[in-house]
Amino acid sequence: MTEITSEDRERINLLQLVSSSKNEFKNLSLDQLKRLQELIEKKDYSYDKKAHKSKVKLLGKINVRIYELEEGKGIWS
């Protein structure tokens, strides 16, 4: 059995914040988004094709939100 690390707990907590809201990433600060991005990039899902695809999709959404926060509201709003 694999041990759950503090980074795993942190990643899970941030993902729960995202999944518990209709607005997904709007409730997270820029620092929280960057940390979540870092934690997700570290996690290896290469053994599960479906999980890896979800990881890539989630990272794309995080990148869009980070861009919106850093550059202004965003180009589509």
Secondary structure per residue as TSV (DSSP state, phi and psi in degrees):
chain	resnum	aa	ss	phi	psi
A	1	M	-	360.0	135.8
A	2	T	-	-83.8	147.9
A	3	E	-	-86.7	140.1
A	4	I	-	-85.4	121.9
A	5	T	-	-89.5	170.6
A	6	S	H	-65.3	-33.3
A	7	E	H	-66.7	-37.6
A	8	D	H	-62.0	-44.3
A	9	R	H	-62.7	-43.0
A	10	E	H	-63.7	-44.1
A	11	R	H	-61.5	-43.7
A	12	I	H	-64.0	-43.0
A	13	N	H	-62.0	-43.7
A	14	L	H	-66.2	-39.7
A	15	L	H	-66.1	-34.1
A	16	Q	H	-66.7	-38.0
A	17	L	H	-61.1	-41.2
A	18	V	H	-67.6	-45.7
A	19	S	H	-77.2	-15.7
A	20	S	T	-88.3	1.7
A	21	S	-	-125.1	144.7
A	22	K	T	-67.6	-30.6
A	23	N	T	-87.3	7.9
A	24	E	G	47.7	-97.8
A	25	F	G	-89.6	-5.8
A	26	K	G	-68.3	-20.7
A	27	N	G	-86.2	-10.8
A	28	L	S	-94.1	143.8
A	29	S	-	-76.9	169.2
A	30	L	H	-60.8	-41.8
A	31	D	H	-63.2	-41.1
A	32	Q	H	-65.1	-40.4
A	33	L	H	-63.6	-44.2
A	34	K	H	-64.6	-38.7
A	35	R	H	-66.8	-42.9
A	36	L	H	-61.6	-42.4
A	37	Q	H	-58.8	-46.5
A	38	E	H	-61.5	-44.5
A	39	L	H	-66.8	-38.6
A	40	I	H	-70.3	-39.4
A	41	E	H	-63.1	-33.3
A	42	K	H	-69.2	-33.4
A	43	K	S	-72.9	130.6
A	44	D	-	-96.6	117.1
A	45	Y	-	-114.9	21.6
A	46	S	T	-63.8	-21.4
A	47	Y	T	-75.7	-16.0
A	48	D	-	-129.0	106.2
A	49	K	H	-59.7	-41.6
A	50	K	H	-67.0	-42.2
A	51	A	H	-65.9	-38.6
A	52	H	H	-64.9	-39.8
A	53	K	H	-63.9	-41.0
A	54	S	H	-64.5	-38.1
A	55	K	H	-60.8	-46.8
A	56	V	H	-63.1	-42.6
A	57	K	H	-64.1	-43.7
A	58	L	H	-64.3	-42.0
A	59	L	H	-62.2	-35.9
A	60	G	H	-62.4	-44.0
A	61	K	H	-64.8	-40.2
A	62	I	H	-63.5	-43.2
A	63	N	H	-60.7	-40.3
A	64	V	H	-63.1	-45.4
A	65	R	H	-65.8	-40.5
A	66	I	H	-61.3	-43.2
A	67	Y	H	-60.3	-44.9
A	68	E	H	-58.9	-43.1
A	69	L	H	-70.7	-36.6
A	70	E	H	-81.0	-32.7
A	71	E	H	-104.7	-0.1
A	72	G	S	119.9	-166.9
A	73	K	S	-67.0	-28.9
A	74	G	-	128.3	161.6
A	75	I	T	-85.0	-13.7
A	76	W	T	-104.5	3.2
A	77	S	-	-113.6	360.0
